[in-house]
Amino acid sequence: MLCVLFRAGLLALCALCLAPHARAQSAPEISADAARRDLRILKRAFTELHPGLNRYATPAQIDAGFAAAEADVAQGSSRAQMYLLATRLAATLHCGHTWTNRLNQGEAIQQGVFGRADKLPLTLRWAEGRALVTGSIAPGVAAGAELLAIAGRPAAEIAAALQPYLRADGLGPDIAATKQAQLDSGVNGGAMDRLFPLLMPPREGRYVLTLRDSPLQPPRDLEVAAVTQAERDRALTAPSEAWTLTIDGDTALLTLPTFGFWRSSFDPQAFLQQTFERIKDLPYLVIDQRRNEGGDDAIGRALLARLLRAPYTQPASRSESAYERVPYVLARYLDTWDFGFFDRTGKVVKGPGRNWLLPEMPPRRIDPVATPYRGRTVVLVGPQNTSAGYLLARDLKLSQAATLVGQATGGNLRGLNGGELAWVTLPASGVAVDIPLLAAVTAGEVPDGGVQPDVAVVPRWADISAGIDAEMVAARRLVQRWRQQQRPAL
């Protein structure tokens, strides 16, 4: 499974006011008629394809969002503005798998929007509404400084302006953390690269930053040149997506940043087999999956099977689709990896509401492997776990196969929209929007939110600015307590 209210009318318009000169400086690449046609295609795609369309947004809220977007393009539009509008409209569905995925954009957006020299020459990590510089190619700016403001706009105000454009599943209390994680630089974040320059572009190719180099020093202003993301990425080392295993005495640390290996020669199943053979006699295992958004959920099940002591059955759910067959008028704008997704004739029956129902399947049972790991396991989780990463956290918690430490996950216990996915490419602008084609609806009454950790640790600004990994510290303290419990009394 690729698991993958329109208050934004007013909020997003306010956000666009951050860039009062952006529209005047942009040539109208797209006519008003063509822009409105793109919006009509997107609305029809949402209406006829999205199985979770009204899970968290009412028809009136969706209509209001599209009406506001049509008003925004009354004088024509640019590709950049259409990307922003489509991003904002996707976010109104409160579905983590509905978004303007950078990977699925065509050349017009990749080069004409993302390829611009309008990015900050910095990488950032956010906490408590504050931004820490984690890397820099700007002279006079070092990692460890706090970014207080850009062009006089405080960091917290910039973060708030981006909120209506960020994705999350549901309306629960933890979605703020899921959205904040998208501000961080990295594979699962990047909003400061994709969205911020479009809302608040540099002036004459430069940004004025307000920085504080250390807590004891006063703020200072510095003008820096905007750069392309490629230019910055060549100079700064990005966090690795590779799986790693390290052993420190009686404790193993397994780091799993992703479950997505479709275009890779890496064999995760072989890695797991070799890992658990190496650590079979170690009493403690710490798994760090905080950066793991998802990918192939079969990998998570294979890992779970090595940690289980008894069979475990995943929560019962039903699968729904918005259609029996994709309308021809939409199919020409769609792409996916399996076009069989578009025709469910004879495979679904009409449900009592809007959706079609797939055949009921018994809940999936996961059995332990023949020789499961016998030690005690800690798993670090957090708001970036939104798809298959969320599913693994859910199953670890319910099966009690591990103790979860960290922050609440993303995703939603009520079920995700995902499993099958297509992206609609709007013809005039070239903007592509991911749309999940299946909805998993969990049986019974469950909370609107992600998985809560057993040991809650929310990183504070003081920790991250001091280079302290508070969640890892908590995991190691837990292992130490377990270790002490095993010692004989004197």
N, C-alpha and C positions, 0 to 999 in steps of 0.2 A: 504494500500500500504506500503510495506516495503522499502520504498525508500532507497530505498536504492537507447616528441616526442622523441622519444627515443633518446634524447640527452644523455640519461642515459648510452649509450654505453661507452662514455668516462667518464662521471661524475661518474658513479657507479664504474668503474674500478679504478678511482682515490680514491673513497671512500674505496674500498676494500684494497687499499694500506695503509689505516690507520692501518691495521692489518697484517704486512708483515710476521709474523710468524704463522698466524692462519692456513694456509693450510698445512704448514710443520708439525705442531703439531697434525693435525687431520688425523686419519687413513682413508683410502679410503673406507668408508662404502658401497659405491655404485660404481659399475663398470662404465666405460665410456659409454658402450653400453646401460646399464640400465638407466643411467642419460639422455642420448640423447633420449631414448624412452619416458621417462617421459616428456621431453620437447616437443616431437612431439605430445603426447596426449594432453598436455596443449594447444599447438597451434591449434590443430584441434578443441578442445573444444571452444576456443575463436572464431575461424573462423566459426564454424557451429552453435553455440548456442547464441553468444552475439549479441543482437539486435542493440547495439550502438557501434559496433566495430570500425567503421571509422567516428564516429562523430567528433572526435578531433585528431585522429591519422591516418596517411595514411598507406596503405598496405606496402609501402616501409619502413616506420619507424618501423612497427611491425616486418617485416622480418629482419631488421637490428638488432632489439633487440634480436630476437631468435638466429640469427647467432652469436651474441656476447656471448649469454648464452651457446651455444653449444661449442664455443671455450673455455669457462671457465671450462667446464667439460671434456676436451679432455683427461685428465689424471685420470678421475674418480672424485667422489664427495663425500661429506658428506651430511647427512640430513640437517645440519645447512646451508651449502652452497646452497642446493636446495631450502630451505625455503627463503633464501635471493634472489636467482635468480627469483623464482616464484613471490615474492613480488614486485621485480623491474619490471618484465614483466607485472604484473597486473597494476601497476601504470602508465605504458605507455599509457593505454587506457583512462586515465583522466576521470574515472568513479568512483564515491564514493562508489558504491556497488560492485566493483570488487577488491577483496583483499584477503589476506591470513588470514582470520578471525580466531582469536585465539579460539573462541568457537567451531569451526567446525573441529579443528585438532584432529587426532586420538592419541592414547596412545604413539606411537613412537615419535611424535613431542611434545606432552604435557610433557612427561617425559624426552625424550632424548635431547630436545632443550630448551624448556621453563623451565624445572625442574632443570636446572643446577645451581650451586652456582656461578653464574657469574654476578649477578645483583648489581647495586650500592646500598649501604645501606642507600639510601636517596630517598625522593620524591621531585619532582621539579615542578616549574612553570616558564614558559618562557615568556619574553617580550623584544622586541627590541634586539633580539639576545643574551639576557643575561638570566642566570638561577638562580632562587631564591630557596634556600633550604626551603621546606615547612614542612619537617619531617625528622627525622634521628634516626637511631639506632647505629650509629657509635660513639664511644667515641671521644670526642673532636670536634664534629660537631653539631651545634645547628641550629634549624629552624631560619630563618632570615639571615643566611649567604649567600653570593653570591658565587656560584661555578664558578670560573674563567677559569679553565682548568682541563683536565684529562690527566695524563701522558704527560703533556706539550702541549697538543692540546687545543687551546682556545675554549671556549664554542661556539662561533659563527661559528668556523670552523667545529665543530662536528654537529651543526644544519644544516649547508650547506651540509655536507656529507650525511645526512639522507634524504634530500629532494627528490632524485630520487626514494625513496622507499615509499613515503607517498601518500595518495589518495586524490583526489579532483575531483569535477565535472567541466569539461570544462577547459578553458585556460584564463578566465577573470582575471582582476587585483586583485581580492580579494582571489585568491587561496593560496597566501603566508600565510595569516592569518589562513586559514583552515588547512594548513599543520603544522604551528607552534603550533596550539592547540593540535595536535597529539603528540607533544613532552611532553606535560604536563602529570604528573602522574594522573591516574584515568581511569574510565571505557572507556571513548571515546578517550583516549590518549594511553599512554603506549609504545610509540615507543622506549623510552629509556630502556624499559625492553625487548621488543620483538626483537629489531633490533640492538641497540647500542652494546650489548655484543658480537654479532656475527661479527660486523664490527671491533670492538676494544676490544677484550677480555682482562680480567685481566692477569697480569703476575704473575705466581705462586700463583694464587688465591687472588691477591691484586691489588688495584688501588692506584695511587698516585694522590691526589687531590690538586689543588691550590685553596685556599679559601680566601675570605675577610670577616671577621666577622662583620665589620661595615664600613661605608664610611670613617671614620677617621683613620682606622687601616690599616697597610700595608698587602699585601698578604702574605700568609704562605702556605707551603706545608705540607701535612699530608698523611701518608699511611694508608689505611683502608682495611679491609677484605671484599671481595665480599661475597654476601649472596644469598640464594634462595629468590624468590619473596614471597613464603609462609612464610619464616622466617621473612621477613620484614613486611608482611601484618599482621602477628599475633601481632606484637608489635606496629603498628601504626594504628590509626583509619582512615578508608577510609571515604570519603565524602558519606553521606547517599543518597540513591536513593529514599527514601520515599518522598511522597508528604506531604507538611506541609502548614498550614494556621495559620498566626498570625495576631492579630488585635492590632493596636496602635492608640488609639483615633478614628479619623474619617477615617483611612486608613487601608485597609487589604492588607497583603502580602501573595500571593499564590505562592509557590515554586513547580515547576513541572520539576524534573530532567530527566524524561523519560516517554515515552508512551508504553514501552515494559513490559507487565505483563502476558505473555503466561503461565509461570510456577508459577504464584503467585495467592494467594487467594484474593488479593486486588481487590476491585471493584471500578474502577475509576469513573464509571457513578454515583454510589451511593455517592461517595465523592463529586463530582461536585454538585449533587442535594443538599446535606447537606450544602456545602460551600455557595452556592448562596442563600440559605434560610437564613443562618446566616448573610450574608453581605448585604442583600437586601436594608437596610436603610442607608448604608454607602455611602458617596459620592465619595470615591476614592478607586481604586483597583490597586495594582502593582502586575504583574505576572512576575516571574523570570523563564524563560525557557532557560537560556544561556547554561546549560549543557545538554539540551534535544536534542540528535541526532535524535531520532525518535522511531518507533515502530508501533503501530496501529493508522493509521491516522483517524479512526472513532472517536477516543477520541478527537482529535483536532477539528473535525467538531462539536462534541457535546459541546465543550467549546465555539467555535465560535457562535453557535446558542444562547448561553446565553448572548452574548455581542452585537449581531446584533440589529439594530433598524428597519431594512427593509430587505426583501429577498436579497440574494446575490448569484450570479452565478459564479462558478469557471471558470477559463480560458478554452477555448475549446482546445482539443488536440486529437490526434489520437494515437492508440496503435499498436505497431509493434512487430513482432516476427521474429527471424532469420530462423525459420524452420516451416514446417508443422508437421513433426514427427522427434523426436530425433533419430539419427542413432544408430542402435543396438550396434555397436562397441564402442560407447561412453557411452551408457546407463549403462553398467556394472560398470563404474567408478563413476557414479553420485548418489547423495543422495539429498533428499528434504523432505518436509513435505506432499506433495501431488503429487503423481506420475501421476496424470491426466495432470499435466503441460507438460508432454513429448509427448502427442499426441493431435494435434490440427486438425486432419482430419475432414473436413467439417465445421470447425469453422473459417478458414482463407482463404484469397484469395491472390494470388501472386500480389505484388505491382510492380510499374514500375522499382524499383531498386532491391537491394539485398534482402530486407525483404518481409515478408508476412504481410498482414494487417488484423487486427481483425475488426469485425463489428463496424461501427461508432455508437457511443452512444451520446445522447444529453448531453451538459455540465451539470454538477451536480448543482442543485439549493439547497441552504441551507436557510431554513426559520427560523426566530427567534422563540424561545420558547414562550409559551403563556404569560409569565411574565418575560421578559429579564431584566438583570441588567441595572439600569438607571443611575448609576454613571459614572464617567470618568475613563478610564483604561489606564495604562501604561504597556507595555510589554517589558522586557529586552531580547534582542536577541544577537546572536553572531555567530562566525564561526563554533561552534560545531553543530549548527542547519543545518543538511545536508539531512535529510530524511523527516519523518513526522514532525519533528520540523521545518524544512524549509517550508513545505507546510502550516503549521499553520501561520508562519510569513508572507508568501506570501498573504494568504487570509485575515489576519488582516489588512495588508497594503492596499490591493485593496478595501476592504469593508469599510475602515476607521472606523473599530470598535474599534480600539485602537491606541495609539501613540507609535511607536516603538522607543526604546532608546538603544544605544549600538553600536555594530559593524555590518558590513554587514554579512549576513548569508552565510553559505555554500550552497550546492545545486546549481541549475541552473534554471533560468527562462525559458530556452529553453525546459525544461523537463528533467526528471530523467529516468535512467534505473533502473527498480525495479519492485515492485508489485508481481512478482513471481521470485523465486530464487532457484538455485541448487548449489551444490558444487561438484567439481570434485576432487577426491582423486587420486593422482599419485601413481601408484602401487609400484615402487621401493623405493621411498623416504618416502611415506606416507603423503606428503604435500597436504593439501586441499586448494582449491582456490574457493571463492564465485564467481558465475557468475549470473547476473540478466538475466531473460528470457523474459522480456517485456521492451519496450522503450515507454515512453510517449513523444510525439513530439508536443510542443505547437504551435498552429496556429499563423501565422503572423510573423512579424519581432520583435524579442525581444532580449535584451542584453544577452551577454555571461557572466553570473554572477548570484550572489544570490540577496537577497532582501536588499535594502539599508534602513537603519533606518531613521526615521524622525528627530531624534536628534542623531548625530554621536558622539560617545565617544570611543576613542581608549585608553585603559589602558596604561599608561606610566610606565617605570621602577620605576621612583621615587614614583609613587602611590603604586604599588604592594609591593615594598620593605618597604614602610611605613605602610603597612596594610590598605591602603585606597581603598575602592571599588568605583572607580570613576564612574562607570555606575550606581550603586545604588544611589550614591550622586546626580547624574544628574536627576534620576527619582524622587527623593524626592524634589529636587528644582523645578521640573516641577509641582509636586503636590502643592507645596507651592505657586507658581504663580497662579495656578488655584484657590486655596483657597483665595488668596488676591483679585482676580477678583470678587469673590462672596461677599466680604465685602462691606457694604454700605459706600459711601463717607462721610467723617466727615464734 
